[in-house]
Amino acid sequence: MKRTFSQFNETDTLKTVIIGRWEGFHEDETYSNVLNEKRENPSSDQLKWEFEAFQKALEENGVEVLIPDYIGKFLYDQLTPRDVATVIGNQMVFCNMSKRRRKYEIAGIFSLIRDFTGDEPVVLIPPVDCLLEGGDIMVDKGRIIIGLSQRTNIKGYEWMLKTFTDRMKVIPVYITDKKKNESVLHLDCTFNPVGENSALIYEEGMKPIPDFFEKEYDLIRVNKEEQQALATNVFSISKDLVIARDHPQSKRVVEEISKRGIDVIEIPFDGAPATGGSFRCCTLPLIRE
């Protein structure tokens, strides 16, 4: 059955999504050592329980959930498909990952997107020197917001500008890095729209703050401790429903979201955040209506 890629706003009603694959995480110690990255390693049991609870919450709210194919033990993990690709309008962009070890993750979604249609070309592939990761790309309110970060470079932004400027405004946001004593990795760790006109923001994670953020969004400000717990990295099922992490440092943020008339499903989710990503990182929306 042919289906069309569709995503024009971050909070439009979700119909089909790819979520991370927990099976195979950290399967081969040899490859983990070769990668030589300092990361915490949640257990398979923990990841299984948390991702199955996440999948159940999505499916109970009418969302079709897809899981990437297993690529092989040489991949450290497939928990965070957000970064490998992104849907913009009726097209998909394959991202160029800054970490070489992650470039192969894209193969895990090939079978899931084979029958999708959209604007031609259906899939866009940036030049090799254009670094882009989906955590730095947001589509909302007629704009594509690009985080210039540790993982997305100016050439990636320039390619997006050239590719989409006739359809949407392409806006850069400069994300602070570890040299400035900030650990913000992607745009969605410092800014994330929720509801009709609200957004979570960790102001210290970007400089400068774009003017339209203040003008067009009711900003819910997040502090450093909340950001470090990835309280910004919620995931919208619709304008009326959000999935958030059940964590002490997320409680105030959840309360603020609820005050805006948005229902929140709280799920314990500690395994993926231990490796650097939460709910938005662990999803790749294919269809929003």
Secondary structure in CASP SS format (residue, H / E / C, confidence):
PFRMAT SS
TARGET T0000
AUTHOR 0000-0000-0000
METHOD secondary structure of the structure
MODEL  1
M C 1.00
K C 1.00
R E 1.00
T E 1.00
F C 1.00
S E 1.00
Q E 1.00
F C 1.00
N C 1.00
E C 1.00
T C 1.00
D C 1.00
T C 1.00
L E 1.00
K E 1.00
T E 1.00
V E 1.00
I E 1.00
I E 1.00
G C 1.00
R E 1.00
W C 1.00
E C 1.00
G C 1.00
F C 1.00
H C 1.00
E C 1.00
D C 1.00
E H 1.00
T H 1.00
Y H 1.00
S H 1.00
N H 1.00
V H 1.00
L H 1.00
N C 1.00
E C 1.00
K C 1.00
R C 1.00
E C 1.00
N C 1.00
P C 1.00
S C 1.00
S H 1.00
D H 1.00
Q H 1.00
L H 1.00
K H 1.00
W H 1.00
E H 1.00
F H 1.00
E H 1.00
A H 1.00
F H 1.00
Q H 1.00
K H 1.00
A H 1.00
L H 1.00
E H 1.00
E H 1.00
N C 1.00
G C 1.00
V C 1.00
E E 1.00
V E 1.00
L E 1.00
I C 1.00
P C 1.00
D C 1.00
Y C 1.00
I C 1.00
G C 1.00
K C 1.00
F C 1.00
L C 1.00
Y C 1.00
D C 1.00
Q E 1.00
L C 1.00
T C 1.00
P H 1.00
R H 1.00
D H 1.00
V C 1.00
A E 1.00
T E 1.00
V E 1.00
I E 1.00
G E 1.00
N C 1.00
Q E 1.00
M E 1.00
V E 1.00
F E 1.00
C C 1.00
N C 1.00
M C 1.00
S C 1.00
K C 1.00
R H 1.00
R H 1.00
R H 1.00
K H 1.00
Y H 1.00
E H 1.00
I H 1.00
A H 1.00
G H 1.00
I H 1.00
F H 1.00
S H 1.00
L H 1.00
I H 1.00
R C 1.00
D C 1.00
F E 1.00
T E 1.00
G C 1.00
D C 1.00
E C 1.00
P C 1.00
V C 1.00
V E 1.00
L E 1.00
I C 1.00
P C 1.00
P C 1.00
V C 1.00
D C 1.00
C C 1.00
L C 1.00
L C 1.00
E C 1.00
G H 1.00
G H 1.00
D H 1.00
I E 1.00
M E 1.00
V E 1.00
D E 1.00
K C 1.00
G C 1.00
R E 1.00
I E 1.00
I E 1.00
I E 1.00
G E 1.00
L E 1.00
S C 1.00
Q C 1.00
R C 1.00
T C 1.00
N C 1.00
I H 1.00
K H 1.00
G H 1.00
Y H 1.00
E H 1.00
W H 1.00
M H 1.00
L H 1.00
K H 1.00
T H 1.00
F H 1.00
T C 1.00
D C 1.00
R C 1.00
M C 1.00
K E 1.00
V E 1.00
I E 1.00
P E 1.00
V E 1.00
Y E 1.00
I E 1.00
T C 1.00
D C 1.00
K H 1.00
K H 1.00
K H 1.00
N C 1.00
E C 1.00
S C 1.00
V C 1.00
L C 1.00
H C 1.00
L H 1.00
D H 1.00
C H 1.00
T C 1.00
F E 1.00
N E 1.00
P E 1.00
V E 1.00
G C 1.00
E C 1.00
N C 1.00
S E 1.00
A E 1.00
L E 1.00
I E 1.00
Y C 1.00
E H 1.00
E H 1.00
G H 1.00
M E 1.00
K C 1.00
P C 1.00
I C 1.00
P C 1.00
D H 1.00
F H 1.00
F H 1.00
E H 1.00
K H 1.00
E H 1.00
Y C 1.00
D E 1.00
L E 1.00
I E 1.00
R E 1.00
V C 1.00
N C 1.00
K H 1.00
E H 1.00
E H 1.00
Q H 1.00
Q H 1.00
A C 1.00
L C 1.00
A C 1.00
T C 1.00
N C 1.00
V C 1.00
F E 1.00
S E 1.00
I E 1.00
S E 1.00
K C 1.00
D C 1.00
L E 1.00
V E 1.00
I E 1.00
A E 1.00
R E 1.00
D C 1.00
H C 1.00
P H 1.00
Q H 1.00
S H 1.00
K H 1.00
R H 1.00
V H 1.00
V H 1.00
E H 1.00
E H 1.00
I H 1.00
S H 1.00
K H 1.00
R C 1.00
G C 1.00
I C 1.00
D E 1.00
V E 1.00
I E 1.00
E E 1.00
I E 1.00
P C 1.00
F C 1.00
D C 1.00
G H 1.00
A H 1.00
P H 1.00
A H 1.00
T H 1.00
G C 1.00
G C 1.00
S C 1.00
F C 1.00
R C 1.00
C C 1.00
C C 1.00
T E 1.00
L E 1.00
P E 1.00
L E 1.00
I E 1.00
R E 1.00
E C 1.00
END
